[in-house]
Amino acid sequence: METLRGTSGSDFEGYAQVLRGHAPAGCGCIFFGSSHKKDKFVMLKGPYCFVFQSESSSSPQYAISLCNLTMEYKDAVAVLQTNLGDIDYELRFQDPKQAESFCEKARALAASGQAEEVRVRLGHEHLLHPTKSIMFAKNIAEEKLDDQPSAPLSNTYVLANIVVAPM
């Protein structure tokens, strides 16, 4: 983790329950996992959110790309949504100020990551001068993006795919 922080540190660090998709408060159903999930250690570095088992973990469990996501918070819950409004992740912090801080930092990092993607697409990557720690974080994130938990099935998806026997 110290290597990932680099010399300039991370943009945000804290503990939160990290839930894939939207889970109603207190939901203990199999689609969303137990409501008593342990808090994970989350770190923002560059346009990525790294999720660790704990602060003493040597490597992240997975990474979330913040590009093309929007961030909102209400009370102590930060919500990461796709541009279409689908909830990709919920992060439940102990303190509402942490959720607010997480969203503010994540928005700024997502915007800079999107701008970087546009520069690369336009062939202006020679104008980019990321630090070594950001480049290292990007390499780790690219390896860990595929390790994300799978998204839960939504009610709409389940109901739309029920096979009904003809009468």
Secondary structure by P-SEA (a helix, b strand, c coil): cccccccccccbbbbbbcccccccccccccccccccccbbbbbbcccbbbbbccccccccccccccccbbbbbcccbbbbbcccccccbbbbbccaaaaaaaaaaaaaaaaaaaaaaaaaaacccccccccaaaaaaaaaaaaaccccccccccaaaaaaacccccc
